[in-house]
Amino acid sequence: MLSLLLYEDLYGYELIKVISETFPVSEGTIYPILRRLTKNNYLKTYTAASDQGPSRKYYKVTEEGAFYHHTLKSEWLDLSEKVNSIIKEGK
């Protein structure tokens, strides 16, 4: 989620739609994660008017969130490199 939100602010349902294009995900999964990321100050929220109904709550990555994303991404790339090595070479 942080990766997507680094590029643009999204509201919850929009985020679910974007993620669902890659793999199935439910609101019951996404909203608790958004709440936790917000509580930990990795995301902040703001409300914006919508032409299609009530105002929407948008999520935006904070400076802390960008640093956290960088850390997680580095760890993931390191782990995936090791796993790929095991798969390819059996080591």
Secondary structure, 3 states (H helix, E strand, C coil): CHHHHHHCCEEHHHHHHHHHCCCCCCHHHHHHHHHHHHHCCCEEEEEEEECCEEEEEEEEECHHHHHHHHHHHHHHHHHHHHHHHHHHHCC
